[in-house]
Amino acid sequence: MFLDDDEVIRLTGKERARSQQKALNKMGIPFRVRADGKTLVLRDAAQAFFDAPAKPAAKVFRLNLSNA
């Protein structure tokens, strides 16, 4: 049902709960915080993150002054 503590650490690369939560927010993975401050992540939510297609890279615009 939920990822265990070690799985959350491997997923986020962070050991502290607040840092895990910041990493999960950046990844767009939903989570809840228990009363004791621990991070809860549904196993299905983590799996959906890995199953989702990667976002295309953002376009980079460059100013062309060669004709100026």
Summary of the structure (lengths in Angstrom):
residues: 68
radius of gyration: 17.7
end to end distance: 61.1
largest distance: 62.2
contacts: 126
relative contact order: 0.17
helix: 41%
strand: 9%
